[in-house]
Amino acid sequence: MPIIVNVDVMLAKRKMSSGELAEKVGITPANLSILKTNKAKAIRFSTLEKLCEVLNCKPGDILDYVK
């Protein structure tokens, strides 16, 4: 899939654990893992908004397009 989710990169930059992010965003660690491993078929805008809020970033920092 040409859309890449860079949540792990943002976690490293923010020195935050996956569990902490999942808790603050309000999603399960399993669903966060699906995002991190690029296995997600979709993401809700509300989830993307909360990820950006918690990680203090923009959607383009999390999502990337690669041909």
Residue pairs with C-beta under 8 A, 6 or more apart in sequence:
1 38
2 65
2 66
2 67
3 38
3 63
3 64
3 65
4 38
4 63
4 64
4 65
4 66
5 35
5 36
5 38
5 40
5 43
5 62
5 63
5 64
6 61
6 62
6 63
6 64
7 21
7 32
7 35
7 36
7 51
7 62
8 36
10 55
10 57
10 61
10 62
11 17
11 18
11 21
11 55
14 55
14 56
16 55
18 29
18 32
18 33
18 36
19 29
21 32
21 51
21 54
21 55
22 28
22 29
22 31
22 32
24 50
24 54
25 32
25 47
25 50
25 51
25 54
26 50
27 47
34 40
35 43
48 59
48 62
48 63
51 62
52 58
52 59
52 61
52 62
55 61
55 62
